[in-house]
Structures are given as structure tokens and as C-alpha cells.
Amino acid sequence: MNKVIIGIDEDTNITVLLNQGIKQFYFGYLPKEYYEKYSSQTSLNRRYRVKEQFTNLDKIYETIDIIHKNNATIYLALNSFTSNTTMLEYSKKIYELFYKKVDAIIVANITMAQFLKSQNYSKIVLSNLFGLYTTNAVKFFKGQFNPYKFILPRDIQIKDLETIVSSFPDDKFECFLFGDNCRYSESFCFSEHGYDSVGFGSLCNFAFTNKKPIQSASASFKQIVKNRKLNDQEKKELLNKHFLDLNSLLDEIELNRYEFNSQNIAKCLDRINRYDINYLKESKKDFIRLLNLLKSLEFPKAKEILNKLKAVKFEDMDYYPTFHKLNNKAILATIRIFEKHKNIVSYKVPSRGRELYKLLNELNENETYDYTKSQYQL
């Protein structure tokens, strides 16, 4: 557990975590003055809830002392992906409060990295928000800031991760133990989630629950247009025929399930059942999504399609969505990969690891990872 790093706040029982072997921590601090003026929406460490911040200076100073007395480390997160004049001003104030007390400072934008460099601060940690997916990216930022540690993106492929850490054996890296359910790279997402200030919750969740599938052009529209045996009316009828690709049909099923429209779900399942099996397996990602959706539907047609698809086999997948938080064997496989590389000095889990780190206590070292027996069972 000494490589696990966990985000803490004022409600964290730091003694419990230390007793469980956790040795690395990070935190964000939200000054009262800043919060009263700008709320937690534009937090300086990109956490949008007040409860995810320290707001009491004495409390965090006390926590830092406890951590250091137990030979553990703690980082300050100034993790906003941008810094306007006001944010930079307050970030500088926070820097002055903590730079002599913390073991390193995590930053997520060039403005803050440049500021720390101008202060001759040597313990700069580059956040995963820098989007370090390649050796060229790491090489560039190493030349610019000579960071104390690089945090790699949460959705990076395992093979790319290993290429990077192997190419820079003298540099320290932090990785995510698994990804989360966001379909985008956090490194290039500039959406504020709005947990506390917007009634509908996160923007991405609002977009999903309110999205509407659109009709796509028939895949054979060129052949239809060029077909000289058809008159204009016949072509128009064929082109107007309702067509949805697999991904769009899956979207439509999820939306109709949300609206409890079983009739439309049945229609979508009937369309999917007509597809050739080779079409369904063209996209591994869509295929896995289809499997998971079919398993959750109590429709005879869903069971029928699922039985038909179980015989389809794929090679092992090598990207983070495979290493899912509910799959202990996959997590164990990832840890073993991380342990091969001594310069991976820390790893974390999404949601700042407040509770999910407990999964690590459930792992059986004798287990081997078998994709066919994972939650994505084929």
C-alpha cells in the first residue's frame, strides 16, 4: 500500500489511513475569501465541492504535521486546468502558505508551472491534465520544468504507459490504477461539472440523459444515388429509410430505458437482431457495450441476441476501460505491471481514493487475470 496515493479533506481520518499503510497523500485548499467571492465552482484544485477541500488552515497544518511524523508525504494540489489573473493571484497566496510545509506541489497548467519555476521551486509535479500520452510530450515538459514527478493520464494505454516509463528510467511517475466512466480524456476536457451551482448536476451527465439519437445516412447511399435502374422517387424512398448504426441504436435503447419505453426498446432489439454478426463485431468497444446492455435487459429478444454473441471471441484488450474498478483481477494485473517499473512511485484510483483503495485489500495474489472471466465476459 505504500505506493497508493489518496486525496484527503477535513473529514478524512488520517490516523486510520496511516495505520492501514497509506504513505502518500494530496489535498486542495480553498481560502474562505476566495470561496465567498467565487464559490467552489472555479476551485483552484479542480474539485467542485466544498467538502472536498480544506478550508481550515489550522486543520491542514495539523494534518501535515501528523503525516510527516509518520514518515509519510503530502502534496498540495493547485490543479485547475487554467489560471486567470485572479486565480493566479490566489494560487500564489496558497503557495506562500504551503511551499515550506508540503513535499511537492501538483499543477495542471503552464501558468502555474512557470510560476513555480520562477520561484526556483524544485518539487513540481505535472498533473495528468497535461496530457502526457507520448515520450515526446514527456521529453518536452522535462526540458521545460524538470518535474519532480509526472502524472500520466488516466485513460492512457498500458503499452504506451510502459513505453514512457521505460524511456525515462531516472524520472518518477504516477499512474491511475484504472480509468473511470468518462468517455473523454480528462486532459482535454474543459467542462466545469457544476456540482454545487447547477441544478442538473454535471454537464456530461446532463448531456447523456438529454441526448437524442439522430438519423444517419444509409451506408449504401452512394450506390443508391448512382443506381440508374432506380427513378428519383425510388431513390428518395430508399434514402429516407430509417437507419441507425449500432452505437446509435445502443444510445436509443439507453434513452428509452431511462424513459421506461419498452416498446421502442423492443424495436431497437429487433433491428440489432437483423444485423450480421460480422457487422456487430466490427467495433470491439461497441460490441462490449452491446453485451453489457443486453445483460441488463429483461427482454426475451435481448437474451436471444446475447446467446448468439457469446461465441464471438476477441484478443485481449490493452486499454484502461478494460481495467475497471469492479474487476479485481484486472486491478491486480495492473498493479503487477506497475510493480515491474521502479520509477512508478505512486498510483491512485478515481474519486480520489477515499474508499476505493479498500479494494486493494480484497485482492488475492494467487489470482491470474482472464479476460473471458471478467465483468466483460464474452
N, C-alpha and C positions, 0 to 999 in steps of 0.2 A: 504493500500500500504506500510505500514511501515515494512512488512516482506519481501518485494521484494528486491532482491539484484541484481545490474546491473553492468556489466563491462563497464568501460569508457576509453576514449583515448583523444588525444589532440583536436579532433574535437567535443567532447561532450560539449553541452551547459549545464553545471552543474546547473546553476540557474533555468533553465526550469524544470529539473528533481526534484530539491528540492522543487520547487513551486507545483509540482504535488504530493508531499507527499513521494517521494522516500527517504529513510533514510540510505540505506546501499549500498556501492559501493566497487569495487575492480579494480585493474589496474595492468598492467605489464610495466616494464621499460627496454628499450633496449639502453645500453650505445653506444654512437657513435663509440667508438673504437672497441667494440665487433662487431657491425654491419658491419663496414668496413672490418674486418678480416674474419668474418664467415657468413655474411648476416643474414637475419631474418629466414632462413630455420631451424636453430637449436636454435630458440628463447629460452630464459631462462624461459618463462612463457607459452610455447607451443602455442603461436599464431604466425602464419607464415607470416602474412602481416605486413609490417612496419606501416601501418595506424592503426593497432590495438594496437599499443604500444605508450607509452610516450617516446619520445627521448629528450625532452627539460626538463632539471632538474628544471629550474625556473618555468616552466609552471605547473608541477605536484606539486611542493611545494605550489604554489599559489592556486591550486585546493584543496589540502589537507586543507589549512587554511580556505577556503570558506566552505568546508564541515563541519569542526569542529565548525565553528562559527554558523552553523545552527543545531547544536546538532545531527549531523549525523556521521556515521562511515565509514571508508575506510580501505581496506585490500590491502596489497602488495601480488601479485601472483608470486611466484617462482615455477612455475607449470610444469616444464619439468619432463617427466617421468624417466629421467636418468640424472646423473651428472658425466661427466668425469672430469679429473683434471682441464682442462681449464674452463669448465662450473662452477665447484665448486669455482674456484678462482674468477670469475666474480660475481657469486652469493653472495659470501662473501662481495665483494665490494658494491654490491647493498644493502645488509643487513646493512652495516655500514651507508649508506646514508639515510636509511628509518626507522630503527627499533625504533627510538625515536619519529617518526612522525606519524606512522600508528597505527591502533588499533589492528591489528593482521597480521600474515604472513601465506599465504597458500602455502603448499609444497606438492609435489606429489611423492617424492621418499625418501627412508630411509636415504640416504646420507645427504640430506638437513635437514631432521627431526633430525638426530643425531647431525648435526652441531648446529642447534638452541638449542637443549638440552644442548650441551656443553657450550653454551653461557648463560645458565640459563634463556633463553627466555621463558616466560610463556604463550605467546599467539600464540601457534602453532595451525594452522588449517590443518587437514588432508584432502587432496583433494579427490574427487571421484575416482581418478586414483589409490587409494589404494585398491579399490575393496572390500568395506566393505558390503558384502551381508549377513552376519550372525552375531549373537550375539557373537559367539566365536571370530570372526575377530575383532569386536569392543573391546571385553574384552582384547584381546592380545595387541592391539595398545594402549589401555588406560593404560595398565600396563607398556608399554614401554615409552610412551611420555606424558601421562596425557594431551591430547589435549584440547585446549580452545573450539574447535568445530570439529565435524565430518561432512564431506560432503558425503552423500550416493550416490551410483551410479545412473546414470540417467535411467537405464533400470531395476532397482530393482522392484520386485513385491510389490504391495501395502500391501499385507498381511505380507510380510517379513519386509517391512519398519515399519509397526505398531508394529510388534513383537520387533524389535530392539529398537525403541524409547521408548516403554513401559518398556523394560527391563533395561533401563538406564535413569530413570526419572530425575536424577541430572546432566545429561550431555546435551550439546547443539548440535543440529543437523541442517544441511541444506539439502534441497532436491530439485530435479528438478520437476518443475510443470508438465512437460510432457517430453517424450523422443523425439528423432529425428529419421531420417530415416535410420541410420546406423544399419546394421543387427548384428554387433558385440558389445561386451561390450567394451566401451572406456577404462575401467580399464585394459584390457589385449590386447590392440591394440598398437603395436609398429611400426606402419607405419607412416612415415613422409608424409604429404599430398603434399608438394611441390608446393604450390600455386604460388610462385613467380619465382622459379628456374627451374621448369619442364614444358615443353610446353603443355603437355596433361592434366594439372590440377591435381586433387587429384588422388592418386593411386587407391583408391577404386572405383572412378568413371571410371577411365580408365579400370580397371578390368571388371566392369559391361558392359561397352559399347563394349568391345572387347572379351567377353567370348563366348564360343561356347558350346552348349549342347552336351553331349556325350551319346552314346547309352548304356543303362543299360541292364543287363541280364534280360531275361524274369523271372517274378516272379515264374513261374512254371518250371524253368529249371531242378530242381531235379527230378520232376515227368517225364519230357521228357527223361532225361538220363536213368532213371530206367525202363522205359516202354519197356517191352520185345516184345511187339507187333509191335514195330517200328524198321525198319532197320537203319543202320548208316546214310544213305543218308537222310532218312526222319527226323531223329533226327537233322541232321545238318541244314536242311532247316527250321525246327521249331525254332532252337536256333538262327539262323541268322535273324529271323523275327524282323523287326524294332520295338523296344519297348521303350517308354519313360514314366516315371511316371508323375503324374500331375505337380509337381514342375518343372520338366524338360520341359514339354510342355509349361508351362507358361513362362519359360525363353526363349524358342524358339519363342513364339509369340511376346514377347517384343523386341527381337533382330530383328525379321523380320519387326516389325512395325517401328523400327529405320531405317531399310534399305528400307522401303516402298514396301515390298514384300507381296502384298495382296494374291497372290496365295498360298504361304506357310502358311500364317495366316489362310486361309480358310481350308487348310488340317489339321492344328492343331485343329481348332474348330470342325471339323468333327470327329476327334479322341476323343476329350473330350466328345462330344455328345453321343458317344457309351458307355461311362463308366456308370456303375451302380451308382445310386445316393448315395448309401451307401459307395462306394469307395471314391466318391468326398468329403464326409463329414468326412472321417477318420481323416484328419488333419484340425483342425479349422483354423490354420494360412494360409494354402494353400487355404482353402475354401474362406476365406475373400479376399485373394489376387485374386482368380479367379473372385469373384463378382466385385471387383473394376476394374479389367481388362475388363470384359465383358461390364461394363457400359461405358467404354471409346471407345469401338469398334463400328463402324458403319457398322456392318455386320448382315444380317438377321439371320444367324446361332447363332451369339452372343446373339441377342435378344431372340431367341427361347430357348437357354440354360438358360438364365437369368430368364425367366418366369418360367421355370421348377424348378429352385433352390429357388425361392422366398418363397416357402412354408416350407423350411428347417429351423428349429429353434435350437438355441443353448442356453445354460445357459450363464449368464453374464460372461465376461472375466475379469480376475483380473491381468492384467499386463500392463506396461506402453504404449505399442503400441496402446492400446485402447484409452488412454488419449492423443489424438492427437491435435496438435496446431490449427487445423481448426475446432475443436469441442468445442464450448464454454460451452456447458452443461457439458461435461466431465471435462473441466478445473475447472468449478465451483464445481463439485463433489469432485475433488481432493483437492481444497482449503478447502472445508469443513472438509475433513479428516485431513488435516494439522492443521486446527484451533482447532481440538479436543485435539491436543498434544501441550501443552505449551512449551515443550522443543524443538519443531521445530521452531527455531527462525528466519529462513530465507529460502526463496525458490527462485529459478531462472528459467529462460527459456533458451532453446538453443539459439545459436547465440549471446550470452552474453546479450540478453535482450534489445539491443539498441532501437528496435522499437516494438518488440513483446509484451512488457509489456503493450502497449496500448490496447491489447486485454482485459486486466482486467477491463478496463473502460467500456467495452461493455457488461459485464455480468449482467444478470438480476437475482437478488437474489430470485425471486419467481419461477424461473425455476427449474424443477426437471429433473434429468438425466434419460433418457430412451434409452437403448442400441438399441432398434428396430428403433429408430428415429434418430440415429446418422449418421455420414457420412458412417458408415459401415452397412447401412440399409439392412436388410435381406428380 
